[in-house]
Amino acid sequence: MEKFPSYENFEFIGSGIFGHVLLAYDKKNDRKVAIKRTHKKGKILCKEIKIYRLIGESMYIPKLYEVFYTIGDCSLIIQNLVFEYIDSKLF
């Protein structure tokens, strides 16, 4: 069983080419979050995290709150990006 620090009530809300997204409740900060889960590739930091750090806070993109890693099936490292949850779609 994977451990998710301070998150509960997971609900699948979408998927794409690189992974899937879960809606979860952050008990520690009392808020809904979106957790994007992808397979970790090597030891380098993924481009998405680098871009979010370069941009900083913007009203046009969801906030990246946290990044943590878990071990999935077949001992694969899973990268979990915890974002601000926005209850709307662009289309």
PyMOL Python script that loads the backbone (N, CA, C, O; Angstrom):
from pymol import cmd

cmd.read_pdbstr("""\
ATOM      1  N   MET A   1       0.843  -1.197   0.000  1.00  0.00           N
ATOM      2  CA  MET A   1       0.000   0.000   0.000  1.00  0.00           C
ATOM      3  C   MET A   1       0.876   1.244   0.000  1.00  0.00           C
ATOM      4  O   MET A   1       1.810   1.349   0.795  1.00  0.00           O
ATOM      5  N   GLU A   2       0.582   2.173  -0.876  1.00  0.00           N
ATOM      6  CA  GLU A   2       1.327   3.414  -0.953  1.00  0.00           C
ATOM      7  C   GLU A   2       0.910   4.353   0.176  1.00  0.00           C
ATOM      8  O   GLU A   2      -0.236   4.326   0.625  1.00  0.00           O
ATOM      9  N   LYS A   3       1.834   5.171   0.625  1.00  0.00           N
ATOM     10  CA  LYS A   3       1.538   6.148   1.670  1.00  0.00           C
ATOM     11  C   LYS A   3       1.491   7.542   1.061  1.00  0.00           C
ATOM     12  O   LYS A   3       2.407   7.950   0.346  1.00  0.00           O
ATOM     13  N   PHE A   4       0.434   8.256   1.344  1.00  0.00           N
ATOM     14  CA  PHE A   4       0.256   9.621   0.878  1.00  0.00           C
ATOM     15  C   PHE A   4       0.225  10.523   2.103  1.00  0.00           C
ATOM     16  O   PHE A   4      -0.728  10.465   2.880  1.00  0.00           O
ATOM     17  N   PRO A   5       1.243  11.356   2.293  1.00  0.00           N
ATOM     18  CA  PRO A   5       1.282  12.190   3.494  1.00  0.00           C
ATOM     19  C   PRO A   5       0.109  13.156   3.584  1.00  0.00           C
ATOM     20  O   PRO A   5      -0.036  14.036   2.736  1.00  0.00           O
ATOM     21  N   SER A   6      -0.695  13.006   4.563  1.00  0.00           N
ATOM     22  CA  SER A   6      -1.824  13.885   4.930  1.00  0.00           C
ATOM     23  C   SER A   6      -2.945  13.995   3.884  1.00  0.00           C
ATOM     24  O   SER A   6      -3.733  14.940   3.940  1.00  0.00           O
ATOM     25  N   TYR A   7      -3.036  13.052   2.932  1.00  0.00           N
ATOM     26  CA  TYR A   7      -4.100  13.099   1.919  1.00  0.00           C
ATOM     27  C   TYR A   7      -5.039  11.912   2.080  1.00  0.00           C
ATOM     28  O   TYR A   7      -4.621  10.816   2.452  1.00  0.00           O
ATOM     29  N   GLU A   8      -6.329  12.153   1.790  1.00  0.00           N
ATOM     30  CA  GLU A   8      -7.333  11.087   1.899  1.00  0.00           C
ATOM     31  C   GLU A   8      -8.462  11.339   0.902  1.00  0.00           C
ATOM     32  O   GLU A   8      -8.473  12.354   0.206  1.00  0.00           O
ATOM     33  N   ASN A   9      -9.413  10.401   0.840  1.00  0.00           N
ATOM     34  CA  ASN A   9     -10.610  10.492  -0.016  1.00  0.00           C
ATOM     35  C   ASN A   9     -10.263  10.698  -1.490  1.00  0.00           C
ATOM     36  O   ASN A   9     -10.688  11.679  -2.100  1.00  0.00           O
ATOM     37  N   PHE A  10      -9.500   9.780  -2.052  1.00  0.00           N
ATOM     38  CA  PHE A  10      -9.062   9.899  -3.437  1.00  0.00           C
ATOM     39  C   PHE A  10     -10.183   9.586  -4.415  1.00  0.00           C
ATOM     40  O   PHE A  10     -10.961   8.652  -4.220  1.00  0.00           O
ATOM     41  N   GLU A  11     -10.247  10.389  -5.472  1.00  0.00           N
ATOM     42  CA  GLU A  11     -11.236  10.188  -6.524  1.00  0.00           C
ATOM     43  C   GLU A  11     -10.550  10.448  -7.865  1.00  0.00           C
ATOM     44  O   GLU A  11      -9.940  11.501  -8.052  1.00  0.00           O
ATOM     45  N   PHE A  12     -10.642   9.503  -8.797  1.00  0.00           N
ATOM     46  CA  PHE A  12     -10.050   9.659 -10.122  1.00  0.00           C
ATOM     47  C   PHE A  12     -10.796  10.754 -10.874  1.00  0.00           C
ATOM     48  O   PHE A  12     -12.023  10.713 -10.965  1.00  0.00           O
ATOM     49  N   ILE A  13     -10.059  11.751 -11.425  1.00  0.00           N
ATOM     50  CA  ILE A  13     -10.737  12.823 -12.165  1.00  0.00           C
ATOM     51  C   ILE A  13     -10.221  13.003 -13.587  1.00  0.00           C
ATOM     52  O   ILE A  13     -10.781  13.803 -14.337  1.00  0.00           O
ATOM     53  N   GLY A  14      -9.167  12.283 -13.985  1.00  0.00           N
ATOM     54  CA  GLY A  14      -8.708  12.411 -15.359  1.00  0.00           C
ATOM     55  C   GLY A  14      -7.406  11.695 -15.625  1.00  0.00           C
ATOM     56  O   GLY A  14      -6.699  11.301 -14.697  1.00  0.00           O
ATOM     57  N   SER A  15      -7.091  11.526 -16.905  1.00  0.00           N
ATOM     58  CA  SER A  15      -5.831  10.898 -17.277  1.00  0.00           C
ATOM     59  C   SER A  15      -5.350  11.469 -18.602  1.00  0.00           C
ATOM     60  O   SER A  15      -6.110  12.089 -19.346  1.00  0.00           O
ATOM     61  N   GLY A  16      -4.099  11.250 -18.873  1.00  0.00           N
ATOM     62  CA  GLY A  16      -3.500  11.716 -20.116  1.00  0.00           C
ATOM     63  C   GLY A  16      -2.350  10.822 -20.492  1.00  0.00           C
ATOM     64  O   GLY A  16      -2.202   9.725 -19.954  1.00  0.00           O
ATOM     65  N   ILE A  17      -1.547  11.278 -21.398  1.00  0.00           N
ATOM     66  CA  ILE A  17      -0.443  10.479 -21.916  1.00  0.00           C
ATOM     67  C   ILE A  17       0.617  10.184 -20.856  1.00  0.00           C
ATOM     68  O   ILE A  17       1.247   9.126 -20.890  1.00  0.00           O
ATOM     69  N   PHE A  18       0.820  11.104 -19.919  1.00  0.00           N
ATOM     70  CA  PHE A  18       1.892  10.952 -18.945  1.00  0.00           C
ATOM     71  C   PHE A  18       1.462  10.426 -17.586  1.00  0.00           C
ATOM     72  O   PHE A  18       2.321  10.130 -16.756  1.00  0.00           O
ATOM     73  N   GLY A  19       0.182  10.298 -17.328  1.00  0.00           N
ATOM     74  CA  GLY A  19      -0.251   9.823 -16.027  1.00  0.00           C
ATOM     75  C   GLY A  19      -1.716  10.091 -15.794  1.00  0.00           C
ATOM     76  O   GLY A  19      -2.489  10.239 -16.741  1.00  0.00           O
ATOM     77  N   HIS A  20      -2.100  10.155 -14.521  1.00  0.00           N
ATOM     78  CA  HIS A  20      -3.490  10.443 -14.190  1.00  0.00           C
ATOM     79  C   HIS A  20      -3.566  11.412 -13.017  1.00  0.00           C
ATOM     80  O   HIS A  20      -2.584  11.660 -12.319  1.00  0.00           O
ATOM     81  N   VAL A  21      -4.774  11.951 -12.826  1.00  0.00           N
ATOM     82  CA  VAL A  21      -4.988  12.976 -11.804  1.00  0.00           C
ATOM     83  C   VAL A  21      -6.067  12.505 -10.830  1.00  0.00           C
ATOM     84  O   VAL A  21      -7.106  11.982 -11.234  1.00  0.00           O
ATOM     85  N   LEU A  22      -5.802  12.699  -9.557  1.00  0.00           N
ATOM     86  CA  LEU A  22      -6.738  12.339  -8.498  1.00  0.00           C
ATOM     87  C   LEU A  22      -7.159  13.592  -7.744  1.00  0.00           C
ATOM     88  O   LEU A  22      -6.354  14.495  -7.520  1.00  0.00           O
ATOM     89  N   LEU A  23      -8.410  13.635  -7.361  1.00  0.00           N
ATOM     90  CA  LEU A  23      -8.894  14.653  -6.440  1.00  0.00           C
ATOM     91  C   LEU A  23      -8.705  14.072  -5.045  1.00  0.00           C
ATOM     92  O   LEU A  23      -9.063  12.919  -4.805  1.00  0.00           O
ATOM     93  N   ALA A  24      -8.155  14.844  -4.132  1.00  0.00           N
ATOM     94  CA  ALA A  24      -7.929  14.361  -2.767  1.00  0.00           C
ATOM     95  C   ALA A  24      -8.194  15.490  -1.788  1.00  0.00           C
ATOM     96  O   ALA A  24      -8.290  16.658  -2.164  1.00  0.00           O
ATOM     97  N   TYR A  25      -8.307  15.116  -0.540  1.00  0.00           N
ATOM     98  CA  TYR A  25      -8.486  16.099   0.526  1.00  0.00           C
ATOM     99  C   TYR A  25      -7.194  16.168   1.335  1.00  0.00           C
ATOM    100  O   TYR A  25      -6.697  15.146   1.808  1.00  0.00           O
ATOM    101  N   ASP A  26      -6.660  17.363   1.491  1.00  0.00           N
ATOM    102  CA  ASP A  26      -5.446  17.607   2.261  1.00  0.00           C
ATOM    103  C   ASP A  26      -5.853  17.893   3.705  1.00  0.00           C
ATOM    104  O   ASP A  26      -6.298  18.996   4.022  1.00  0.00           O
ATOM    105  N   LYS A  27      -5.701  16.897   4.577  1.00  0.00           N
ATOM    106  CA  LYS A  27      -6.107  17.033   5.983  1.00  0.00           C
ATOM    107  C   LYS A  27      -5.286  18.089   6.718  1.00  0.00           C
ATOM    108  O   LYS A  27      -5.807  18.819   7.560  1.00  0.00           O
ATOM    109  N   LYS A  28      -4.014  18.160   6.394  1.00  0.00           N
ATOM    110  CA  LYS A  28      -3.111  19.077   7.079  1.00  0.00           C
ATOM    111  C   LYS A  28      -3.487  20.543   6.840  1.00  0.00           C
ATOM    112  O   LYS A  28      -3.403  21.362   7.755  1.00  0.00           O
ATOM    113  N   ASN A  29      -3.902  20.875   5.607  1.00  0.00           N
ATOM    114  CA  ASN A  29      -4.201  22.265   5.248  1.00  0.00           C
ATOM    115  C   ASN A  29      -5.682  22.529   5.005  1.00  0.00           C
ATOM    116  O   ASN A  29      -6.054  23.634   4.612  1.00  0.00           O
ATOM    117  N   ASP A  30      -6.537  21.524   5.235  1.00  0.00           N
ATOM    118  CA  ASP A  30      -7.984  21.657   5.125  1.00  0.00           C
ATOM    119  C   ASP A  30      -8.418  22.226   3.760  1.00  0.00           C
ATOM    120  O   ASP A  30      -9.055  23.276   3.679  1.00  0.00           O
ATOM    121  N   ARG A  31      -8.045  21.487   2.680  1.00  0.00           N
ATOM    122  CA  ARG A  31      -8.401  21.937   1.336  1.00  0.00           C
ATOM    123  C   ARG A  31      -8.416  20.761   0.362  1.00  0.00           C
ATOM    124  O   ARG A  31      -7.780  19.733   0.596  1.00  0.00           O
ATOM    125  N   LYS A  32      -9.152  20.932  -0.733  1.00  0.00           N
ATOM    126  CA  LYS A  32      -9.124  19.967  -1.824  1.00  0.00           C
ATOM    127  C   LYS A  32      -7.888  20.232  -2.671  1.00  0.00           C
ATOM    128  O   LYS A  32      -7.497  21.382  -2.872  1.00  0.00           O
ATOM    129  N   VAL A  33      -7.274  19.158  -3.165  1.00  0.00           N
ATOM    130  CA  VAL A  33      -6.113  19.280  -4.042  1.00  0.00           C
ATOM    131  C   VAL A  33      -6.252  18.308  -5.206  1.00  0.00           C
ATOM    132  O   VAL A  33      -7.004  17.336  -5.131  1.00  0.00           O
ATOM    133  N   ALA A  34      -5.524  18.579  -6.274  1.00  0.00           N
ATOM    134  CA  ALA A  34      -5.427  17.676  -7.406  1.00  0.00           C
ATOM    135  C   ALA A  34      -4.017  17.092  -7.384  1.00  0.00           C
ATOM    136  O   ALA A  34      -3.038  17.836  -7.324  1.00  0.00           O
ATOM    137  N   ILE A  35      -3.912  15.771  -7.431  1.00  0.00           N
ATOM    138  CA  ILE A  35      -2.606  15.117  -7.412  1.00  0.00           C
ATOM    139  C   ILE A  35      -2.364  14.473  -8.772  1.00  0.00           C
ATOM    140  O   ILE A  35      -3.068  13.543  -9.165  1.00  0.00           O
ATOM    141  N   LYS A  36      -1.358  14.982  -9.484  1.00  0.00           N
ATOM    142  CA  LYS A  36      -0.976  14.425 -10.779  1.00  0.00           C
ATOM    143  C   LYS A  36       0.103  13.384 -10.536  1.00  0.00           C
ATOM    144  O   LYS A  36       1.143  13.685  -9.950  1.00  0.00           O
ATOM    145  N   ARG A  37      -0.147  12.145 -10.990  1.00  0.00           N
ATOM    146  CA  ARG A  37       0.771  11.032 -10.744  1.00  0.00           C
ATOM    147  C   ARG A  37       1.409  10.570 -12.051  1.00  0.00           C
ATOM    148  O   ARG A  37       0.708  10.237 -13.006  1.00  0.00           O
ATOM    149  N   THR A  38       2.739  10.552 -12.090  1.00  0.00           N
ATOM    150  CA  THR A  38       3.479  10.101 -13.264  1.00  0.00           C
ATOM    151  C   THR A  38       4.649   9.229 -12.818  1.00  0.00           C
ATOM    152  O   THR A  38       5.088   9.303 -11.670  1.00  0.00           O
ATOM    153  N   HIS A  39       5.146   8.407 -13.733  1.00  0.00           N
ATOM    154  CA  HIS A  39       6.330   7.599 -13.436  1.00  0.00           C
ATOM    155  C   HIS A  39       7.560   8.489 -13.442  1.00  0.00           C
ATOM    156  O   HIS A  39       7.726   9.323 -14.331  1.00  0.00           O
ATOM    157  N   LYS A  40       8.413   8.314 -12.459  1.00  0.00           N
ATOM    158  CA  LYS A  40       9.660   9.085 -12.363  1.00  0.00           C
ATOM    159  C   LYS A  40      10.669   8.490 -13.327  1.00  0.00           C
ATOM    160  O   LYS A  40      10.870   7.276 -13.359  1.00  0.00           O
ATOM    161  N   LYS A  41      11.304   9.350 -14.114  1.00  0.00           N
ATOM    162  CA  LYS A  41      12.302   8.928 -15.090  1.00  0.00           C
ATOM    163  C   LYS A  41      13.695   9.347 -14.602  1.00  0.00           C
ATOM    164  O   LYS A  41      14.035  10.529 -14.664  1.00  0.00           O
ATOM    165  N   GLY A  42      14.478   8.429 -14.136  1.00  0.00           N
ATOM    166  CA  GLY A  42      15.845   8.723 -13.711  1.00  0.00           C
ATOM    167  C   GLY A  42      15.921   9.607 -12.482  1.00  0.00           C
ATOM    168  O   GLY A  42      14.965   9.716 -11.715  1.00  0.00           O
ATOM    169  N   LYS A  43      17.067  10.231 -12.309  1.00  0.00           N
ATOM    170  CA  LYS A  43      17.310  11.053 -11.124  1.00  0.00           C
ATOM    171  C   LYS A  43      17.123  12.540 -11.364  1.00  0.00           C
ATOM    172  O   LYS A  43      17.212  13.334 -10.427  1.00  0.00           O
ATOM    173  N   ILE A  44      16.864  12.932 -12.615  1.00  0.00           N
ATOM    174  CA  ILE A  44      16.737  14.354 -12.911  1.00  0.00           C
ATOM    175  C   ILE A  44      15.343  14.867 -12.548  1.00  0.00           C
ATOM    176  O   ILE A  44      14.370  14.112 -12.550  1.00  0.00           O
ATOM    177  N   LEU A  45      15.264  16.142 -12.242  1.00  0.00           N
ATOM    178  CA  LEU A  45      13.999  16.800 -11.927  1.00  0.00           C
ATOM    179  C   LEU A  45      13.214  16.989 -13.220  1.00  0.00           C
ATOM    180  O   LEU A  45      13.782  17.438 -14.216  1.00  0.00           O
ATOM    181  N   CYS A  46      11.951  16.666 -13.231  1.00  0.00           N
ATOM    182  CA  CYS A  46      11.174  16.762 -14.464  1.00  0.00           C
ATOM    183  C   CYS A  46      11.011  18.217 -14.901  1.00  0.00           C
ATOM    184  O   CYS A  46      11.042  19.131 -14.078  1.00  0.00           O
ATOM    185  N   LYS A  47      10.837  18.415 -16.205  1.00  0.00           N
ATOM    186  CA  LYS A  47      10.718  19.756 -16.777  1.00  0.00           C
ATOM    187  C   LYS A  47       9.520  20.505 -16.213  1.00  0.00           C
ATOM    188  O   LYS A  47       9.585  21.718 -16.013  1.00  0.00           O
ATOM    189  N   GLU A  48       8.431  19.795 -15.957  1.00  0.00           N
ATOM    190  CA  GLU A  48       7.228  20.449 -15.432  1.00  0.00           C
ATOM    191  C   GLU A  48       7.507  21.137 -14.097  1.00  0.00           C
ATOM    192  O   GLU A  48       7.077  22.271 -13.884  1.00  0.00           O
ATOM    193  N   ILE A  49       8.217  20.469 -13.208  1.00  0.00           N
ATOM    194  CA  ILE A  49       8.540  21.057 -11.908  1.00  0.00           C
ATOM    195  C   ILE A  49       9.467  22.261 -12.095  1.00  0.00           C
ATOM    196  O   ILE A  49       9.285  23.291 -11.446  1.00  0.00           O
ATOM    197  N   LYS A  50      10.451  22.133 -12.970  1.00  0.00           N
ATOM    198  CA  LYS A  50      11.365  23.249 -13.240  1.00  0.00           C
ATOM    199  C   LYS A  50      10.599  24.470 -13.745  1.00  0.00           C
ATOM    200  O   LYS A  50      10.872  25.594 -13.322  1.00  0.00           O
ATOM    201  N   ILE A  51       9.645  24.252 -14.645  1.00  0.00           N
ATOM    202  CA  ILE A  51       8.865  25.363 -15.192  1.00  0.00           C
ATOM    203  C   ILE A  51       8.019  26.024 -14.107  1.00  0.00           C
ATOM    204  O   ILE A  51       7.975  27.251 -14.021  1.00  0.00           O
ATOM    205  N   TYR A  52       7.346  25.220 -13.274  1.00  0.00           N
ATOM    206  CA  TYR A  52       6.543  25.796 -12.190  1.00  0.00           C
ATOM    207  C   TYR A  52       7.398  26.617 -11.239  1.00  0.00           C
ATOM    208  O   TYR A  52       6.959  27.660 -10.756  1.00  0.00           O
ATOM    209  N   ARG A  53       8.606  26.163 -10.966  1.00  0.00           N
ATOM    210  CA  ARG A  53       9.494  26.916 -10.076  1.00  0.00           C
ATOM    211  C   ARG A  53       9.969  28.213 -10.720  1.00  0.00           C
ATOM    212  O   ARG A  53      10.120  29.225 -10.035  1.00  0.00           O
ATOM    213  N   LEU A  54      10.206  28.194 -12.033  1.00  0.00           N
ATOM    214  CA  LEU A  54      10.626  29.402 -12.745  1.00  0.00           C
ATOM    215  C   LEU A  54       9.510  30.434 -12.818  1.00  0.00           C
ATOM    216  O   LEU A  54       9.750  31.628 -12.638  1.00  0.00           O
ATOM    217  N   ILE A  55       8.289  29.973 -13.082  1.00  0.00           N
ATOM    218  CA  ILE A  55       7.147  30.877 -13.227  1.00  0.00           C
ATOM    219  C   ILE A  55       6.774  31.501 -11.890  1.00  0.00           C
ATOM    220  O   ILE A  55       6.416  32.677 -11.821  1.00  0.00           O
ATOM    221  N   GLY A  56       6.858  30.717 -10.845  1.00  0.00           N
ATOM    222  CA  GLY A  56       6.411  31.212  -9.544  1.00  0.00           C
ATOM    223  C   GLY A  56       4.892  31.233  -9.507  1.00  0.00           C
ATOM    224  O   GLY A  56       4.244  30.446 -10.198  1.00  0.00           O
ATOM    225  N   GLU A  57       4.333  32.101  -8.731  1.00  0.00           N
ATOM    226  CA  GLU A  57       2.876  32.171  -8.636  1.00  0.00           C
ATOM    227  C   GLU A  57       2.309  33.026  -9.753  1.00  0.00           C
ATOM    228  O   GLU A  57       2.834  34.092 -10.073  1.00  0.00           O
ATOM    229  N   SER A  58       1.233  32.539 -10.333  1.00  0.00           N
ATOM    230  CA  SER A  58       0.538  33.243 -11.403  1.00  0.00           C
ATOM    231  C   SER A  58      -0.950  32.977 -11.263  1.00  0.00           C
ATOM    232  O   SER A  58      -1.352  31.872 -10.897  1.00  0.00           O
ATOM    233  N   MET A  59      -1.761  33.965 -11.547  1.00  0.00           N
ATOM    234  CA  MET A  59      -3.209  33.778 -11.453  1.00  0.00           C
ATOM    235  C   MET A  59      -3.737  32.930 -12.609  1.00  0.00           C
ATOM    236  O   MET A  59      -4.912  32.564 -12.620  1.00  0.00           O
ATOM    237  N   TYR A  60      -2.881  32.614 -13.580  1.00  0.00           N
ATOM    238  CA  TYR A  60      -3.310  31.893 -14.770  1.00  0.00           C
ATOM    239  C   TYR A  60      -3.041  30.393 -14.731  1.00  0.00           C
ATOM    240  O   TYR A  60      -3.488  29.665 -15.617  1.00  0.00           O
ATOM    241  N   ILE A  61      -2.332  29.930 -13.738  1.00  0.00           N
ATOM    242  CA  ILE A  61      -2.055  28.495 -13.614  1.00  0.00           C
ATOM    243  C   ILE A  61      -2.304  28.049 -12.172  1.00  0.00           C
ATOM    244  O   ILE A  61      -2.170  28.848 -11.246  1.00  0.00           O
ATOM    245  N   PRO A  62      -2.665  26.778 -11.976  1.00  0.00           N
ATOM    246  CA  PRO A  62      -2.859  26.284 -10.610  1.00  0.00           C
ATOM    247  C   PRO A  62      -1.537  26.315  -9.836  1.00  0.00           C
ATOM    248  O   PRO A  62      -0.467  26.128 -10.415  1.00  0.00           O
ATOM    249  N   LYS A  63      -1.618  26.550  -8.548  1.00  0.00           N
ATOM    250  CA  LYS A  63      -0.427  26.565  -7.698  1.00  0.00           C
ATOM    251  C   LYS A  63       0.080  25.140  -7.487  1.00  0.00           C
ATOM    252  O   LYS A  63      -0.705  24.215  -7.276  1.00  0.00           O
ATOM    253  N   LEU A  64       1.382  24.977  -7.547  1.00  0.00           N
ATOM    254  CA  LEU A  64       2.012  23.708  -7.210  1.00  0.00           C
ATOM    255  C   LEU A  64       2.373  23.768  -5.728  1.00  0.00           C
ATOM    256  O   LEU A  64       3.261  24.525  -5.336  1.00  0.00           O
ATOM    257  N   TYR A  65       1.683  22.970  -4.900  1.00  0.00           N
ATOM    258  CA  TYR A  65       1.905  23.018  -3.458  1.00  0.00           C
ATOM    259  C   TYR A  65       3.079  22.156  -3.005  1.00  0.00           C
ATOM    260  O   TYR A  65       3.865  22.565  -2.151  1.00  0.00           O
ATOM    261  N   GLU A  66       3.193  20.955  -3.586  1.00  0.00           N
ATOM    262  CA  GLU A  66       4.143  19.994  -3.043  1.00  0.00           C
ATOM    263  C   GLU A  66       4.457  18.947  -4.099  1.00  0.00           C
ATOM    264  O   GLU A  66       3.659  18.707  -5.005  1.00  0.00           O
ATOM    265  N   VAL A  67       5.629  18.325  -3.975  1.00  0.00           N
ATOM    266  CA  VAL A  67       6.001  17.169  -4.786  1.00  0.00           C
ATOM    267  C   VAL A  67       6.483  16.102  -3.820  1.00  0.00           C
ATOM    268  O   VAL A  67       7.312  16.375  -2.952  1.00  0.00           O
ATOM    269  N   PHE A  68       5.968  14.882  -3.967  1.00  0.00           N
ATOM    270  CA  PHE A  68       6.466  13.778  -3.156  1.00  0.00           C
ATOM    271  C   PHE A  68       6.476  12.514  -4.012  1.00  0.00           C
ATOM    272  O   PHE A  68       5.839  12.458  -5.064  1.00  0.00           O
ATOM    273  N   TYR A  69       7.194  11.519  -3.553  1.00  0.00           N
ATOM    274  CA  TYR A  69       7.374  10.288  -4.322  1.00  0.00           C
ATOM    275  C   TYR A  69       6.849   9.097  -3.539  1.00  0.00           C
ATOM    276  O   TYR A  69       6.950   9.038  -2.314  1.00  0.00           O
ATOM    277  N   THR A  70       6.280   8.141  -4.286  1.00  0.00           N
ATOM    278  CA  THR A  70       5.814   6.890  -3.698  1.00  0.00           C
ATOM    279  C   THR A  70       6.339   5.744  -4.556  1.00  0.00           C
ATOM    280  O   THR A  70       6.838   5.960  -5.660  1.00  0.00           O
ATOM    281  N   ILE A  71       6.224   4.544  -4.046  1.00  0.00           N
ATOM    282  CA  ILE A  71       6.627   3.351  -4.790  1.00  0.00           C
ATOM    283  C   ILE A  71       5.362   2.651  -5.258  1.00  0.00           C
ATOM    284  O   ILE A  71       4.494   2.320  -4.451  1.00  0.00           O
ATOM    285  N   GLY A  72       5.256   2.425  -6.576  1.00  0.00           N
ATOM    286  CA  GLY A  72       4.091   1.781  -7.161  1.00  0.00           C
ATOM    287  C   GLY A  72       4.348   0.314  -7.452  1.00  0.00           C
ATOM    288  O   GLY A  72       5.269  -0.288  -6.900  1.00  0.00           O
ATOM    289  N   ASP A  73       3.525  -0.253  -8.322  1.00  0.00           N
ATOM    290  CA  ASP A  73       3.675  -1.641  -8.734  1.00  0.00           C
ATOM    291  C   ASP A  73       5.045  -1.867  -9.363  1.00  0.00           C
ATOM    292  O   ASP A  73       5.604  -0.970  -9.994  1.00  0.00           O
ATOM    293  N   CYS A  74       5.575  -3.061  -9.188  1.00  0.00           N
ATOM    294  CA  CYS A  74       6.882  -3.443  -9.756  1.00  0.00           C
ATOM    295  C   CYS A  74       8.007  -2.520  -9.290  1.00  0.00           C
ATOM    296  O   CYS A  74       8.997  -2.350 -10.000  1.00  0.00           O
ATOM    297  N   SER A  75       7.866  -1.929  -8.116  1.00  0.00           N
ATOM    298  CA  SER A  75       8.869  -1.039  -7.510  1.00  0.00           C
ATOM    299  C   SER A  75       9.188   0.190  -8.351  1.00  0.00           C
ATOM    300  O   SER A  75      10.291   0.728  -8.257  1.00  0.00           O
ATOM    301  N   LEU A  76       8.239   0.645  -9.174  1.00  0.00           N
ATOM    302  CA  LEU A  76       8.423   1.870  -9.955  1.00  0.00           C
ATOM    303  C   LEU A  76       8.243   3.082  -9.047  1.00  0.00           C
ATOM    304  O   LEU A  76       7.373   3.088  -8.176  1.00  0.00           O
ATOM    305  N   ILE A  77       9.062   4.098  -9.252  1.00  0.00           N
ATOM    306  CA  ILE A  77       8.939   5.333  -8.481  1.00  0.00           C
ATOM    307  C   ILE A  77       7.873   6.201  -9.141  1.00  0.00           C
ATOM    308  O   ILE A  77       7.935   6.478 -10.339  1.00  0.00           O
ATOM    309  N   ILE A  78       6.900   6.625  -8.346  1.00  0.00           N
ATOM    310  CA  ILE A  78       5.811   7.473  -8.820  1.00  0.00           C
ATOM    311  C   ILE A  78       6.018   8.882  -8.288  1.00  0.00           C
ATOM    312  O   ILE A  78       6.198   9.089  -7.088  1.00  0.00           O
ATOM    313  N   GLN A  79       5.989   9.840  -9.197  1.00  0.00           N
ATOM    314  CA  GLN A  79       6.108  11.253  -8.840  1.00  0.00           C
ATOM    315  C   GLN A  79       4.706  11.819  -8.654  1.00  0.00           C
ATOM    316  O   GLN A  79       3.866  11.685  -9.544  1.00  0.00           O
ATOM    317  N   ASN A  80       4.443  12.439  -7.527  1.00  0.00           N
ATOM    318  CA  ASN A  80       3.135  12.996  -7.196  1.00  0.00           C
ATOM    319  C   ASN A  80       3.249  14.510  -7.074  1.00  0.00           C
ATOM    320  O   ASN A  80       3.906  15.018  -6.164  1.00  0.00           O
ATOM    321  N   LEU A  81       2.612  15.226  -7.989  1.00  0.00           N
ATOM    322  CA  LEU A  81       2.612  16.680  -7.958  1.00  0.00           C
ATOM    323  C   LEU A  81       1.269  17.128  -7.389  1.00  0.00           C
ATOM    324  O   LEU A  81       0.219  16.816  -7.950  1.00  0.00           O
ATOM    325  N   VAL A  82       1.303  17.851  -6.286  1.00  0.00           N
ATOM    326  CA  VAL A  82       0.092  18.287  -5.602  1.00  0.00           C
ATOM    327  C   VAL A  82      -0.209  19.731  -5.999  1.00  0.00           C
ATOM    328  O   VAL A  82       0.559  20.646  -5.703  1.00  0.00           O
ATOM    329  N   PHE A  83      -1.345  19.913  -6.676  1.00  0.00           N
ATOM    330  CA  PHE A  83      -1.750  21.220  -7.186  1.00  0.00           C
ATOM    331  C   PHE A  83      -2.985  21.749  -6.473  1.00  0.00           C
ATOM    332  O   PHE A  83      -3.747  20.999  -5.861  1.00  0.00           O
ATOM    333  N   GLU A  84      -3.157  23.039  -6.567  1.00  0.00           N
ATOM    334  CA  GLU A  84      -4.403  23.693  -6.183  1.00  0.00           C
ATOM    335  C   GLU A  84      -5.516  23.048  -7.012  1.00  0.00           C
ATOM    336  O   GLU A  84      -5.360  22.872  -8.220  1.00  0.00           O
ATOM    337  N   TYR A  85      -6.623  22.698  -6.384  1.00  0.00           N
ATOM    338  CA  TYR A  85      -7.758  22.127  -7.118  1.00  0.00           C
ATOM    339  C   TYR A  85      -8.656  23.253  -7.611  1.00  0.00           C
ATOM    340  O   TYR A  85      -9.092  24.102  -6.833  1.00  0.00           O
ATOM    341  N   ILE A  86      -8.926  23.248  -8.911  1.00  0.00           N
ATOM    342  CA  ILE A  86      -9.818  24.237  -9.512  1.00  0.00           C
ATOM    343  C   ILE A  86     -11.012  23.490 -10.081  1.00  0.00           C
ATOM    344  O   ILE A  86     -10.859  22.660 -10.977  1.00  0.00           O
ATOM    345  N   ASP A  87     -12.187  23.779  -9.573  1.00  0.00           N
ATOM    346  CA  ASP A  87     -13.397  23.054  -9.945  1.00  0.00           C
ATOM    347  C   ASP A  87     -14.029  23.652 -11.195  1.00  0.00           C
ATOM    348  O   ASP A  87     -15.142  24.174 -11.143  1.00  0.00           O
ATOM    349  N   SER A  88     -13.315  23.577 -12.326  1.00  0.00           N
ATOM    350  CA  SER A  88     -13.854  24.057 -13.590  1.00  0.00           C
ATOM    351  C   SER A  88     -13.050  23.453 -14.725  1.00  0.00           C
ATOM    352  O   SER A  88     -11.965  22.912 -14.514  1.00  0.00           O
ATOM    353  N   LYS A  89     -13.594  23.550 -15.938  1.00  0.00           N
ATOM    354  CA  LYS A  89     -12.911  23.045 -17.125  1.00  0.00           C
ATOM    355  C   LYS A  89     -12.741  24.185 -18.103  1.00  0.00           C
ATOM    356  O   LYS A  89     -13.467  25.178 -18.052  1.00  0.00           O
ATOM    357  N   LEU A  90     -11.772  24.034 -19.000  1.00  0.00           N
ATOM    358  CA  LEU A  90     -11.516  25.078 -19.979  1.00  0.00           C
ATOM    359  C   LEU A  90     -12.422  25.009 -21.187  1.00  0.00           C
ATOM    360  O   LEU A  90     -12.433  25.934 -21.999  1.00  0.00           O
ATOM    361  N   PHE A  91     -13.186  23.934 -21.325  1.00  0.00           N
ATOM    362  CA  PHE A  91     -14.059  23.800 -22.492  1.00  0.00           C
ATOM    363  C   PHE A  91     -15.502  23.620 -22.094  1.00  0.00           C
ATOM    364  O   PHE A  91     -16.369  23.492 -22.957  1.00  0.00           O
TER     365      PHE A  91
END
""", "prot")
cmd.dss("prot")
cmd.show_as("cartoon", "prot")
cmd.util.cbc("prot")
cmd.orient("prot")
